[in-house]
C-alpha cells in the first residue's frame, strides 16, 4: 500500500455579523484660527493679525478713535472724530479753509477764503 495516495479536501464557509450598534462617528476637526486672535479663519475678516493684538468680533484690530489706524499702530490715540490723520494716526496739519488755523484746532473750519481773523475773536 505504499502506492496509495490519500487526498483530503476540506471546504469552509464563514459569516460575520456586527451585533450591538453602529461604529463610532469621528467628530469633524475643530475650526482653525491661524493667527491666534480668537476668531476662526472661516469668520476672520482680517487674517494675519499679529499675536497679542486686541481684535473685534470680525478678527480685525481695534481702532478706538475710528481714525482708520488700528490702536496697536496709532501713535496719537484719541484723535477727535473727523480729523484727517497720517499713517501713524496723528492729525495732519491741514488748513482746508486757508485761514491760518489747522483743521484739528479750527473752531470755524469753513471760514470763507480771504476773511481775516484775529486772536481776540472768539472762535
Residue, then its C-alpha position, 0 to 999 in steps of 0.5 A: x500500500x505504499x502506492x496509495x495516495x490519500x487526498x483530503x479536501x476540506x471546504x469552509x464557509x464563514x459569516x460575520x455579523x456586527x451585533x450591538x450598534x453602529x461604529x463610532x462617528x469621528x467628530x469633524x476637526x475643530x475650526x482653525x484660527x491661524x493667527x491666534x486672535x480668537x476668531x476662526x479663519x472661516x469668520x476672520x475678516x482680517x487674517x494675519x493679525x499679529x499675536x497679542x493684538x486686541x481684535x473685534x468680533x470680525x478678527x480685525x484690530x481695534x481702532x478706538x478713535x475710528x481714525x482708520x489706524x488700528x490702536x496697536x499702530x496709532x501713535x496719537x490715540x484719541x484723535x477727535x472724530x473727523x480729523x484727517x490723520x497720517x499713517x501713524x494716526x496723528x492729525x495732519x496739519x491741514x488748513x482746508x479753509x486757508x485761514x491760518x488755523x489747522x483743521x484739528x484746532x479750527x473752531x470755524x473750519x469753513x471760514x470763507x477764503x480771504x476773511x481775516x481773523x484775529x486772536x481776540x475773536x472768539x472762535 
